[in-house]
Amino acid sequence: MALTPKQIAELLKLRALGWSQAEIAEKLNTSQQVIGYQLKKLKKQSKESGADEVFNAALIGGLAGAAAGIGIIALLDILNSERRND
């Protein structure tokens, strides 16, 4: 199962917050194998084109329109709040 650009952006945010592959898989309603594969793929891409390029592409693909005007700090605050409430 391929992840959507929005799911990839969410995956990157959650991983940056320290979530495990199992926790991310549950949140995104997919398997831990899919998350592991996607992380491996993103790591390979970051080695080839740079981490900033991969991260920016994921954010643009997954958050275009939805996060207009919201800073990355605000997004991290929201995610931390959600994690504490789960």
N, C-alpha and C positions, 0 to 999 in steps of 0.2 A: 504494500500500500504506500503510495507516494504521499508526502505531506504537501499541503498547500503553502503558498508563500506566507500567508498569515500564521500558519502553524510553525513554520520554520522560524519566523521572527519571535514567536512565543517561546519556542524551544531555546533559542539563543538567550533570551531574557531570563528564563527560568534557570538555565544552566549557569549563567553569570551570577545568579543569586544563590547558587550552591545546591540547587535541587538535584537529586539523584536521577538516574535514567528511569528507574521504576516510578518515581513520583511524577516525572514529566510525562511518561507514557500514560499514567492514569489520568492526569489532567487533560491531555490531548486525546484521550480515548483511543489509544493505539497500543501496539505491543512495545515491549522494551527492546526487542530486536530491531524494530523500525527506527526507534530513537538512536540506538547504537550505530546502526548503519548510517543514518543521517549525520550524526556527529563525526563519524569517520570520513564521510564524504566532504563535509564542511572543512575538516582539518586539512584534507588533501588540497582542496581548493584554496585555502588560506596560504598554504606553502607555495602554490603555483602563482597566485595573483596578489597575495598579501591579505592579512587579516582585516585591515580596514575596508578593502574592496568587498570582501565577502560579507562583512557585517553591514556595511552600507546597502549593499544589494538586497540583503534579507530584510532590512528595515524598510527600504523603499517598496519592495514587493509586498510586504505583509502589512504595512501600516499606512500606505498612501491613502490619504483622505481620512482614514479613521483617527489618526493621531495628529491631524493638522493643528498646529498651535500648541501642542502639548510637549513639554520638554522631557528628556529622558529621565531626569530626576523624578518628575511627577509619576512617570510610568513605574519606576522602581518602587516608589512609595506605595502605589496602589497594589502592586504585586506582593510586597511585603505584608500589607494589611490582609490580603486574601489568604496568604499562606498561614498567618497567625490564626485566622478564623476557620481554617479547614480542620 
